[in-house]
Amino acid sequence: MITHQQQFSINDLRSEIVGIDTIVPLLDGSSRPYIFLDNAASTPTFRTVMKCVEEFLPWYSGVHRGTGFKSLVATEVFDRAHEICGEFVGADPDTNCVILGKNTTECVNKLSNRFGFQTDDVVITTVMEHHSNDLPWRKNAKVIHVGITADGHLDLVALKAAIRQHRGKLKLVAVNGASNITGIVSPIHEIAGWVHDAGARIFVDAAQLAPHREIDVLPDDHPHHIDFIAYSGHKMYAPFGTGVLIGPKKFFEEGVPDMVGGGVVDVVSLESVAWNDPPHKEEAGSPNVVGGVAVAEAIRILENVGMDAIAEHELRLLEYAYGRIRTIDGIQLYGPTDNLAEKVGVVTFNIEGMHNSLVAAIIGTEAGIGVRNGCFCAHPYVKQLLNVSPEEDRKFTAEVLAGNKSNMPGMVRASFGCYNNEDDVDALLEILERIARKEFNGRYVQDTCSGAFHAEGYEIPFHKYFSFIDANRPVKKRMYSEAS
Ligand SMILES: Cc1ncc(COP(=O)(O)O)c(C=O)c1O
């Protein structure tokens, strides 16, 4: 566990990464240390977080209702973990509660279920959102989607107008802190001001913001205060299954929890139930204590390094990457490419004439670099950035419904964490330059169902990499449709 005397610098973070030197096989039979550029999906673990979990496990015990010594220690640690998660975003502990759930998705669903929307209540969200900050609202309320400008930014003029137009019925505006597609950082405090003027509240999906920028929700009575916020431990070097939801205690004190069972009550008879205070009321069942400890320790490390130092480092990486990537023949970049300080470390692109999935497969198989491709759980935003027409969209949707994802539009995404360095970026640019020159080696075939490409002859002996995979386990069937 990080001690009070310990001081981390940004340069220490690479050696903090569990698995930073893991060797992976390449298509040509050689091998290399894996380069991970898919941090926007999920980050690796900080070594100090892993050690903290190890240190905690001998004390692990069910929390809150145990009377044994270990239970008392574990409860104190878990309660402190809640506080650390709230302090991380400057939430006032007297008026706000910190609820620990599974991930951001679960947190947004909980908030949506807890709002108790009436038939005409309006939630404004945006076309830029991850599905996790869109579908939970669609499920329970009338949702208005505000669009984007030609360069992929949130259309702030349209957002302001929509907030004004729906005043009265408007209950909530739900926006991301940073986009998982373009990395664009939203002006959340400015938006909060408009939302509060209209008598509504704001929720910020900070899944992509929290690992990269300092967040301050501001005092509750500040006009630009953020009412509700959520983020995920697995995107900030603590992949142990914890998401954080913060909001006013008063809000969660009212009404019935969205999930009920053990832990959420003060007293139950066959006729009546009296709910516990939040956060207990909102953390049904035995909580993920280890996950809570892990995310709190990750926060302590990020804070020790300093979020400004992290932002500065990631900006330098972005500038370095964009400096070269735009010179690659046939590269198509999405989102802002010049004012990079307004985005977190995400680079999304396509290579002319090549399927996004093919490019991602080559990067993985021939360079040992982990990236991601497709629509990244933000289909509307990706399709708009790709200028997919409504007719094309209907055609792709029909094909997918018929079990064929081979033509689904998409992009390739490389996303940086605070530990990535210029060597990682160089390795990516090198393989991209090779791909653009069509100098890749494999013969790739596409699986129609998933749309994924696969290099012929490249089968991974999974049993060699993890002990409980049986060597005789049948190889997954793929439906090959085309070669390239
Ligand atoms: C912007 C954004 N919001 C929400 C989520 C969902 O987070 P989780 O998978 O932790 O539920 C993601 C995940 O990628 C995301 O990028």
The ligand as a Tripos MOL2 file, in Angstrom:
@<TRIPOS>MOLECULE
LIG
   16    16     1     0     0
SMALL
NO_CHARGES

@<TRIPOS>ATOM
      1 C1        -17.9300    7.2100  -21.7200 C.3       1 LIG1
      2 C2        -18.2550    5.8830  -21.1130 C.ar      1 LIG1
      3 N1        -19.3230    5.7750  -20.3270 N.ar      1 LIG1
      4 C3        -19.6690    4.6240  -19.7460 C.ar      1 LIG1
      5 C4        -18.9430    3.4860  -19.9640 C.ar      1 LIG1
      6 C5        -19.3600    2.2220  -19.3060 C.3       1 LIG1
      7 O1        -18.4320    1.9090  -18.3250 O.3       1 LIG1
      8 P1        -18.4600    0.4690  -17.6340 P.3       1 LIG1
      9 O2        -18.1120   -0.4940  -18.7020 O.co2     1 LIG1
     10 O3        -17.4480    0.5850  -16.5740 O.co2     1 LIG1
     11 O4        -19.8210    0.2650  -17.1270 O.co2     1 LIG1
     12 C6        -17.8190    3.5350  -20.7950 C.ar      1 LIG1
     13 C7        -17.0520    2.3170  -21.0760 C.2       1 LIG1
     14 O5        -16.2820    2.2460  -21.9780 O.2       1 LIG1
     15 C8        -17.4750    4.7670  -21.3820 C.ar      1 LIG1
     16 O6        -16.4120    4.8650  -22.1730 O.3       1 LIG1
@<TRIPOS>BOND
     1     1     2 1
     2     2     3 ar
     3     2    15 ar
     4     3     4 ar
     5     4     5 ar
     6     5     6 1
     7     5    12 ar
     8     6     7 1
     9     7     8 1
    10     8     9 2
    11     8    10 1
    12     8    11 1
    13    12    13 1
    14    12    15 ar
    15    13    14 2
    16    15    16 1
@<TRIPOS>SUBSTRUCTURE
     1 LIG1         1 GROUP 0 **** ****
